Amino acid sequence: MYLPLFQYIAGLNVWVPIIGESFELVNETTLIIHLRPEAKWSDGEPITAEDVVYTFELSKEVGSGPAAGSEPYIGDVKAIDPHTVQFTIGPENNLPMFLLYALQFAPAPKHIIEQVHQKVGNQIIEWRNCGGTCDDVISTDSGDVTINVPQVVSGPYKLYYFDELRIVYERIDDWWGKDIFGLPSPKYVVHRIYLSNEQALLDLRQGNVDWSGIFIPNVGNFKDIGTFYKGKPYFRPGAFVVLYFNHREPVLQDPNLRKAIAYAINYQEVLTKAFYDYSPQPSMSLVFTVFPHYRTWLNTTLAQEYLGNPEGKMPYDPERAKQILAQAGYKDVDGDGFLETPSGEKIELNIIIPTGWTDWMIAADLIAHNLQEIGLNVVANPVDYGQYWGMINGAGYTLALGWTNSPSFYHPWDTYRYVLDPRLTPPTANWGFYNNSKALELLVEAAKAKSSEELMKYYTEIQKLIYEDVPVIPIAYSVQWYAYSEKYWTGWPNQDNPWWTEVAPYREYSLPLWLLFGLSKKGEPVSPPQWAKPKDEGGILIPNKEVLSQLSGAFVPEVNITETFTTSSTSETETQPQPQAPASSSRFIVGILGIVIAVVVIVIGARKLSK
């Protein structure tokens, strides 16, 4: 409902200028963004620099929304004129994070938001922004407050209706962006809410729904369901699924034990039996190697030296794992069949996963069995999703299957920060409470690098640290669950029509929304929108190298982004709300859409609705 200024598209390695029209990094502390003069809120009021400033200040005050967590990276935001806004870098002088927060900032309508804030103060975070479709009542210390403000958005849809079974959006036909982007094809978009994947799958197969973001086992068996790839891995990758160690647990502070665990996991068995071959094995380096524009940051020579292959994949070698443990002094002291530490302490580990995430539960069982085979007492431990988060946030676990952030324009630095930065804690990042001053030093220095060669030097050091210290173990890629029916709508992006790559209906912000601009009713011509091409091909997309070149004239790795890759991944993960480092959505900024993202399973085109 609230669009960002710009949006990075990882699969295409480009930026979409949305409310923002252009930007300029004036120097290493100042970013100027020019807003589109055409941009308007749905009530006709212009979207201005004052909206950006107000949203930034309020978001910081309430600790929710697009500025939440930005304090180290953005120092100040100032309106230069109605359509020009100036961002000043924060105290960490971290240029990549500064750009990430600033460019993807999503303003809210000041003239509406301030009315709500005046009535309920910081409890505005409870506001659902469903004006006209529900009674928006917020409980305060002074009693319930009814919010009577219209629903005002910047995107091409607004909330039309919702109940416990569906949420319906209606297209705004005079949307401000129609002369730039056109209009999305469906008049109505209906998010169906299911209690089971089985019923959702049945409706998808029967053509009762058009677009799905659910886990589908053996999707290749269903010829009436479309996926991004025709064959394995069927789905596009989203982030890393990793095995986290709780580094606050004394027994897990020995890198020999962590390294032995890494060698003991039969990755291919886990990928095949638990994740249906929807993912290749990711690189131990934490470089998102399935995309060529990220793969360039992997030191293949170092990977070959440490792991015996240039991709940096951790080999399955249980004998090597046993050897590492024996040489480190681990042995079965009490004769129970399991090893004790060199100092004689019992080792009792369990892998927590959210119950009901069947693929993750299978994966955890397989990993636990692998570890038992080298003499470690490890079991899988499914727990309620709320309990899972409580254990992660409170460091109340030993091992956990979890996930990382999705790669940003500055990958792999962003993932290294997510996993290695000791200044961060869950749910923001660093789920393993890893605390290594060398890792922090490398992160800080890498963010200041002035050339690609210098940056690669720091990435090489970080990759060496990961191979030697094993802070986490990448297991798979999480999947962008994306399946569609062509019964009523055609033009779905796929490997033959890859004009858009962020295709899962639950992706944060409005990434998947843009897919709707390329759909056609069955029987009508299919044509991806002209704007969805790079600038040099007649579109409006900004190549990421233009952003990188503003960081430093040398940061422009030349790669062929159309190079094919094989991948994708796993699990029900992304059907759940995920914590993200920057650009995280919140109730304040997303309103009712945030609720939708958490539950969306199916989207129906609006053929069955008429007004």
C-alpha positions, 0 to 999 in steps of 0.5 A: 500500500505504501511504495518505496522510493526505489526498490532493489530487484535481486534476481535482475540486479537492478533498481526500480525507481518508484516514488523516487525518480533519481538520486545522487550521492553528493559525497560520502555523507550526503544523498540527494533523492528527487521525487517524481512530481507525478507521485500522489497519494490516493486522495490526490495530495502530492507525495512530498519530501515532507512526507519522507521526513515526517515518516522518518522521524515518526518511525524512529520515535515509535521504533517501527516502520521504515526507519526502525533500526536505521539510527547507526546508518542515517543521521538526518533527513531534510526536505530541500524542496517539495520534491527533493529530500536530503539524507545524511549518513549516520554515526557509523559512516556505513555507506552501503547500509546508508544507501540501503535504508535511504533508497528503499525508504517507504514514505507514509502520508503525513496529512493522514498519519499525523492525525492518527498520531495526535489521537493515540501517540506511539500506539499508532503501531496498532493502527490497521489502516483499514479506513472504510472497510472496518472499525479501526479502534485502538486501545489506549490508557485513556480508553478505546479510540476510534480512528476515522481517517480515510484509507490513503495509499501510494500503490495501485491497490487499496483495501476493499474487503476482508474477513477471516477467509479472504482479503480483497484489494481493489485497483485504483484506476486513476493511480498516479503511476499509470502513465509510467507503469501502466495499470496492473491487469486484475481489477481485484486481487483476493488473498485467500486464507487456507487452513491447510496446504492440501486444500490450497493445492486442490484449488490451484489445480482446479483453477479456482485460484491463480497464484500460490505461495504455498509449499508443494511437495513434488511439484513436478508431478502436477502438470497443470501447475506452472512454476518459474522453472519447468524442471528442478529446482522449479523455484527461485532461491530467496535466502540461506537456510542455515544451521545456527550454533548458539555460541553462548553455549560453552560446549559449542565454543570449540571450533573443532566440534563445529567443524566436525558437525559440518563435515558430518552432514549428508547435504545431498540427502537432506536436499533430496529427502527433505527439500525435494531437490528444490535447492542446490547445496549452497556455498559455505562461503555464504556467497549467494553463488546461484546469481552470477552478479554475486558469485563474483565475490567468491574466492574460488582458489581459497574455496578449493584450498579449504574445501576441495572444490571451487564452489566452496561446498562443504563436503560430506565426510563423516570419517574426517569428522570423527578424525577431527573430534578424536584429535581434539580429545573427544571420546566416549568416557562413560560408555553410553555410546556418545562422546564427551568433551575433552574435559569430560562433559556430556554433549547433549544437543537438540536442533529446534525447528518450528513444528509443522514445517514438515520439510525442516522437521525432516531435515532436522531429523536427518542432520541429527541422525548424521551427527549421531553416527559420529558419536554426538548425542543430537536430536531434532526438537520441533517446537511451537513457532512462538516458542521457537522465536522465544528460544532464538531471542533468549539464546535458549537453544543449542542448535537451530535451523533458521534463515538469513536475510535475502541478498541486497544490492551489497551482497555478500557484505549484507549476509556477513553482517547478518551472521557475523556482526556481534553488535546485533542480536536476534531477531534483527540478526546474529541469531547465533550470538557469534562474538568474534572481534576479528569478524567485526573488524573485517566487516567495518573495514570492508564497508569502507573499501574504496575499490573492488580489489580492496573489497575482495581482499576483505571478503577473502579474509571473511571467507577464510574466517568462516572456513576455519571457525564455522560460525554457521553451516549453510544447508540450503536456499529458502524458496520463493514459493511460486505456482500459478494456473493459466486457466484465466490469466497468462503472462506469468513470469517464468524461465521463458518469460523472465521479465520479473524475478521476485514472484512469490506472492508474500515477498515483503513490500510490493515486490510481487505486486509488479508481476500483475502488470505483465498478466493478460486475460487468457486469449489476449496478447501477452506482453511484459511492460516496457518499463520493466527493462533497463534504461539502455533498452528503453525501460526505467530500471537502473542497473545496480552498477550505477549505485555501486559506481557512486560508492566508488568508481571501481565498484563495477564488477562486469558480469552477465546477469542473463547467465543461467543458473541452477538453483532454488530451495526450500521450505515453508519459511517464507510463508512466515513473517521474517525479520529482515535487517533493513527495509523491514516491514511493520504494522505502522508502515504497511498497515493491513498489508503486513497482515496479508503478507503473514498469511497469504497463500493464494491470490485470485484474479478478480474474475469472480468479482464485479462491482 
